[in-house]
Structures are given as C-alpha cells and as structure tokens.
Amino acid sequence: MNRIQQLFGRKEKNILSVYFTAGYPAFDITREIIGELQRQGIDMVEIGIPFSDPMADGIVIQNAAAKALQNGMSLSKLFGQLRNIRSEVDIPLILMGYLNPIMQYGFENFCRSCHEVGVDGVIIPDLPFKDYLEEYKPVADRYDLNVIMLITPETSEERIRFIDRNTEGFIYMVSSAATTGAQQSFDEVKQEYFRRIAAMNLRNPRLIGFGISNRETFDSACRNASGAIIGSQFVKLLAQGSPAKAVSRLLEMIGKK
C-alpha cells in the first residue's frame, strides 16, 4: 500500500502536510528540510519543483521558485538529492510541479524516478483531468504513484464525484479560487464550501490548502477535512532562519507546540 494511503488509514484527523520549494533558500538544503519536518512530527511533505511560471502560486512561492532556479535547481538535480532519502525518512513524500518541466523530463521517466527514490504522489495543477485519465493514469499506476487532484469552490459536484471515483490518496481541497498565500481567517463563504464538500461523504479523504497560516485557519481546516496543507507561511519562515527553527515556529503559529 502506498505511504499516503497508509497515513490516512492510521490517522483520520489533524493531518499536517507542509510544502516547500526544492532549492530554496539554498540549493543543497532539501534533505535537511525533509528530515527536520519528520523529526518535528509533520505527517507528510510536499516538495515543490521550481518553475518559471507557477500560475497557481502567490508571490511568496513565485519568488522562492525564481530563487531556486537561480540556485541551479532542476528536476533531475532534485531526484539526485532525493536518492536514498528513504534511509532517513519514512513519511509520505509528494512532488508538486507544473506539467512543462515534467514533460521535458518525460512522464514515464518522471514516474520511474519517483518510484526509485521513494516519492509517493504527485500534484500537477495544470494537468487536465481528461488527459490524466486517458494518458497519464495508467503510467502513474504502474509505479504506484498517486496523482492528487485539486478541487475549488467552483468545481461542480458531478466533477468532484468523478475525480473521487478515479483517484487515490486524497483530494486537495483549495480553499479559494485565488493563488496560494496566507490568510488570517476563513469567511462564511469558505466555511460553507467546506461544509458542503464534507456532506458529500467522498470516498477519498480531503486536505484543505491555500491560506492556512495560523491556529484559526488550521483548526478550521481540521474541523472540515482530514487536515491541512501549509506552504507560503513555511516558505516565508525558511527565509528567516534554519529549517529547525522554521518548523518549530510554524508549529507554534498553528497551535501544535
């Protein structure tokens, strides 16, 4: 069984997944960040593949991606950094990136490399679901790689149920149709969206992302889904100190320490 499915099988609530951009703030810090996230009790890690046009991301992650590219990070170099990472960590690892660099690498080569280094899932925000089903799912399945799909407040119930039937792992529930970035609270419109999706009783668990930055938003996500994904807030903290301090400060901010 895939490590993502194992995680949700043993822990139904209060799951925390943390995102960072590979190659930021320094080229060779990837393994240290992953190790520190596991050491301090983070449940799952999303590793961002830097790209020059990250259309779903806000300014914090855009700037981190630009700096990572300047530092020399690439998809092939990231796989090199992740080689033998499974001798150090056992929590689920997900790569998050856009289709362009993955296609340049070759999708089957990408899936094979993920399998070889122990990556469990991938999030590709600009991969059309129809293309995923027809062209990419059979390849990903061969390498036991969960392709995680995003839904937004604008996604229809029919499409959500279709995604739920045809994916494994979890559903990434985007809190709003905007780009990534920290928010202080979720308004009633977002709360209603959370409740509406929860009432659908989907087969897959859900994690809420985009805007999680403090105890209020984290607790709200955990009340309405299996947990939360935090990205921009952690990326900002990485720029201010060591990975150990960044993880510790993040846990303090969301009330988990």
C-alpha positions as CSV (number, residue, x, y, z in Angstrom):
1,M,0.0,0.0,0.0
2,N,1.2,3.5,-0.9
3,R,2.5,5.5,2.1
4,I,-0.1,8.2,1.5
5,Q,-2.9,5.6,1.9
6,Q,-1.1,4.2,5.0
7,L,-1.1,7.6,6.6
8,F,-4.8,8.2,6.1
9,G,-5.5,4.6,7.2
10,R,-4.0,5.2,10.6
11,K,-4.8,8.9,11.2
12,E,-8.1,10.3,10.2
13,K,-7.9,13.9,11.6
14,N,-5.4,16.7,12.2
15,I,-3.0,15.7,9.5
16,L,-0.4,18.3,8.6
17,S,1.3,18.4,5.3
18,V,3.9,21.0,4.7
19,Y,5.1,22.4,1.3
20,F,8.5,23.9,0.5
21,T,10.2,24.7,-2.8
22,A,13.2,22.5,-3.6
23,G,16.4,24.5,-3.9
24,Y,15.2,27.4,-1.6
25,P,16.6,29.1,0.3
26,A,19.7,27.2,-0.7
27,F,20.4,24.6,-3.4
28,D,21.5,21.8,-1.1
29,I,19.1,22.2,1.8
30,T,16.3,19.8,0.5
31,R,17.2,16.7,2.6
32,E,17.8,18.8,5.7
33,I,14.3,20.3,5.4
34,I,12.6,17.0,4.9
35,G,14.5,15.4,7.8
36,E,13.6,18.3,10.1
37,L,9.9,18.1,9.1
38,Q,9.8,14.4,10.0
39,R,11.7,15.0,13.2
40,Q,9.2,17.5,14.5
41,G,6.2,15.4,13.7
42,I,4.9,16.6,10.3
43,D,2.8,13.9,8.7
44,M,3.5,14.5,5.0
45,V,5.8,16.6,2.9
46,E,5.2,18.3,-0.5
47,I,8.3,19.2,-2.4
48,G,7.8,21.9,-5.0
49,I,9.5,21.6,-8.4
50,P,10.6,25.2,-9.2
51,F,9.2,26.5,-12.5
52,S,9.4,29.9,-14.1
53,D,5.7,30.4,-14.5
54,P,3.9,28.9,-11.4
55,M,0.4,30.1,-12.2
56,A,-1.3,28.7,-9.2
57,D,1.1,30.2,-6.7
58,G,1.2,33.5,-4.9
59,I,4.1,35.9,-4.7
60,V,5.9,34.1,-1.9
61,I,6.2,30.8,-3.7
62,Q,6.8,32.6,-7.0
63,N,9.8,34.3,-5.5
64,A,11.0,31.1,-3.9
65,A,10.8,29.3,-7.3
66,A,12.7,32.1,-9.0
67,K,15.5,31.9,-6.3
68,A,15.6,28.1,-6.5
69,L,16.1,28.3,-10.3
70,Q,18.9,30.9,-9.8
71,N,20.4,28.5,-7.3
72,G,20.6,25.9,-10.1
73,M,17.8,23.6,-9.1
74,S,16.2,21.4,-11.7
75,L,14.0,18.2,-11.7
76,S,17.0,15.9,-12.5
77,K,19.1,17.5,-9.7
78,L,16.1,17.2,-7.3
79,F,15.9,13.5,-8.0
80,G,19.7,13.3,-7.3
81,Q,19.2,15.0,-4.0
82,L,16.4,12.6,-3.1
83,R,18.4,9.5,-3.8
84,N,18.4,7.2,-0.8
85,I,16.2,9.6,1.1
86,R,14.2,6.6,2.3
87,S,17.2,5.6,4.5
88,E,16.4,8.8,6.5
89,V,12.7,9.4,6.5
90,D,9.5,7.3,6.2
91,I,6.7,9.8,6.0
92,P,4.9,10.3,2.6
93,L,6.6,12.5,0.1
94,I,4.8,14.3,-2.7
95,L,6.3,16.2,-5.6
96,M,4.3,19.3,-6.7
97,G,5.0,20.8,-10.0
98,Y,3.8,22.0,-13.4
99,L,3.5,19.9,-16.5
100,N,6.2,21.7,-18.6
101,P,9.3,20.5,-16.7
102,I,7.8,17.1,-16.1
103,M,7.1,16.6,-19.8
104,Q,10.6,17.8,-20.6
105,Y,11.9,15.1,-18.3
106,G,9.5,12.6,-19.8
107,F,6.4,11.5,-17.9
108,E,7.3,7.8,-17.6
109,N,10.9,8.7,-16.7
110,F,9.4,11.0,-14.1
111,C,7.2,8.3,-12.6
112,R,10.1,5.8,-12.7
113,S,12.4,8.3,-10.9
114,C,9.7,9.0,-8.3
115,H,9.4,5.2,-7.6
116,E,13.2,4.8,-7.4
117,V,13.7,7.5,-4.8
118,G,10.5,6.7,-2.8
119,V,8.2,9.5,-3.8
120,D,4.6,8.5,-3.2
121,G,2.5,11.1,-5.0
122,V,2.5,14.0,-7.4
123,I,0.4,17.1,-7.8
124,I,0.3,18.7,-11.2
125,P,-2.1,21.7,-11.1
126,D,-2.2,22.3,-14.8
127,L,-2.7,18.7,-15.8
128,P,-6.3,18.4,-17.4
129,F,-8.2,15.6,-15.7
130,K,-9.3,14.1,-19.1
131,D,-5.7,13.9,-20.2
132,Y,-4.8,12.3,-16.8
133,L,-7.3,9.6,-17.2
134,E,-6.5,8.8,-20.9
135,E,-2.8,9.2,-21.0
136,Y,-1.1,9.5,-17.6
137,K,-3.0,7.4,-15.0
138,P,-2.0,4.0,-16.4
139,V,1.7,5.1,-16.3
140,A,1.4,6.5,-12.8
141,D,-0.4,3.4,-11.6
142,R,2.4,1.2,-12.9
143,Y,4.8,3.0,-10.5
144,D,2.3,3.1,-7.5
145,L,2.3,6.9,-7.8
146,N,-0.8,8.7,-6.5
147,V,-1.8,11.6,-8.8
148,I,-3.5,14.1,-6.5
149,M,-6.2,16.3,-8.0
150,L,-7.3,19.7,-6.8
151,I,-10.9,21.0,-6.4
152,T,-12.0,24.6,-5.8
153,P,-15.3,26.3,-4.7
154,E,-16.2,26.4,-8.4
155,T,-15.8,22.7,-9.0
156,S,-19.2,21.1,-9.7
157,E,-20.5,18.2,-7.6
158,E,-20.5,16.0,-10.6
159,R,-16.9,16.7,-11.4
160,I,-15.9,16.2,-7.7
161,R,-17.5,12.8,-7.6
162,F,-15.9,11.9,-10.9
163,I,-12.5,12.9,-9.5
164,D,-13.2,11.0,-6.3
165,R,-14.0,7.8,-8.2
166,N,-10.9,7.9,-10.4
167,T,-8.1,9.0,-8.0
168,E,-6.3,7.6,-4.9
169,G,-4.6,9.1,-1.9
170,F,-6.5,12.2,-1.1
171,I,-8.3,15.2,-2.7
172,Y,-6.5,18.6,-2.4
173,M,-9.3,21.0,-1.5
174,V,-8.3,24.5,-2.5
175,S,-9.8,27.0,0.0
176,S,-10.5,29.6,-2.7
177,A,-10.1,30.1,-6.4
178,A,-7.2,32.6,-5.8
179,T,-3.5,31.8,-5.8
180,T,-1.6,30.4,-2.8
181,G,-0.9,32.8,0.2
182,A,-1.5,33.1,3.9
183,Q,-4.9,34.2,5.2
184,Q,-5.8,35.2,8.8
185,S,-9.2,33.5,8.7
186,F,-11.8,31.8,6.5
187,D,-15.0,33.7,5.9
188,E,-18.5,32.2,6.0
189,V,-18.5,31.7,2.2
190,K,-15.4,29.4,2.5
191,Q,-16.8,27.7,5.6
192,E,-20.0,26.9,3.7
193,Y,-17.9,25.4,0.9
194,F,-16.0,23.3,3.4
195,R,-19.3,22.0,4.9
196,R,-20.8,21.3,1.5
197,I,-17.9,19.1,0.4
198,A,-17.8,17.4,3.8
199,A,-21.5,16.5,3.4
200,M,-20.8,14.7,0.1
201,N,-19.2,11.8,2.0
202,L,-16.5,11.2,-0.6
203,R,-14.5,8.0,-0.8
204,N,-11.2,9.8,-0.6
205,P,-10.0,11.9,2.4
206,R,-9.5,15.6,1.9
207,L,-6.9,18.1,2.9
208,I,-7.5,21.8,2.7
209,G,-4.8,24.1,1.4
210,F,-4.2,27.7,0.3
211,G,-4.3,30.2,3.1
212,I,-3.5,28.1,6.1
213,S,-1.2,30.3,8.3
214,N,-2.3,30.3,11.9
215,R,-4.2,28.4,14.6
216,E,-7.7,29.6,13.4
217,T,-7.2,28.6,9.8
218,F,-5.5,25.3,10.7
219,D,-8.3,24.4,13.2
220,S,-11.0,25.3,10.6
221,A,-9.3,23.0,8.1
222,C,-9.1,20.2,10.5
223,R,-12.8,20.5,11.5
224,N,-13.9,20.3,7.9
225,A,-11.4,17.8,6.5
226,S,-8.7,15.3,7.5
227,G,-6.2,18.2,7.9
228,A,-4.4,21.0,6.2
229,I,-1.6,21.8,3.8
230,I,0.7,24.7,4.6
231,G,3.0,26.2,2.0
232,S,3.5,30.0,1.8
233,Q,3.8,30.5,5.6
234,F,6.5,27.9,5.9
235,V,8.4,29.2,2.8
236,K,8.5,32.6,4.5
237,L,9.8,31.1,7.7
238,L,12.5,29.3,5.9
239,A,13.9,32.6,4.7
240,Q,14.2,33.8,8.3
241,G,16.2,31.0,9.8
242,S,17.3,27.4,9.9
243,P,14.9,24.6,8.9
244,A,14.7,23.5,12.6
245,K,13.6,27.0,13.7
246,A,11.2,27.3,10.7
247,V,9.4,24.1,11.5
248,S,9.3,24.9,15.2
249,R,7.9,28.4,14.6
250,L,5.3,27.0,12.2
251,L,4.1,24.6,14.8
252,E,3.8,27.4,17.3
253,M,1.8,29.5,14.9
254,I,-0.8,26.8,14.3
255,G,-1.0,25.8,18.0
256,K,0.6,22.4,17.7
257,K,3.5,23.3,20.0
